[in-house]
């Protein structure tokens, strides 16, 4: 398996672990987070697997959910 370069997550401010932590903090499922962000559940799960990464716009939306 190829090594994942997490530097892009650091620049955007949300690593897969941080996304999982946000869901725990909010007490929501991947589906509920996806609904709140207006995206598909599979996208949230892909972020958590480091298959995809969130855009800055979505990182900002997740920060708003935390407030």
BELDADA-V456345 format. One record per pair of residues at least 12 apart in sequence whose ideal C-beta (glycine too) atoms are under 8 Angstrom apart, sorted by the first residue. I is the first residue (numbers start at 1). GAP is how many residues later the second one is. If there is no record, write none. Layout:
i & gap
I & GAP
I & GAP
//
This chain:
i & gap
4 & 46
6 & 44
8 & 45
9 & 41
9 & 44
12 & 41
12 & 42
12 & 43
12 & 44
12 & 47
13 & 46
13 & 50
14 & 33
14 & 39
14 & 40
14 & 45
14 & 48
16 & 31
16 & 32
16 & 33
16 & 34
19 & 25
19 & 28
19 & 29
19 & 35
19 & 43
20 & 28
22 & 40
22 & 43
22 & 44
23 & 21
25 & 41
26 & 39
26 & 40
30 & 14
30 & 15
30 & 18
31 & 13
33 & 29
33 & 32
36 & 25
36 & 29
37 & 21
37 & 24
37 & 25
39 & 19
//
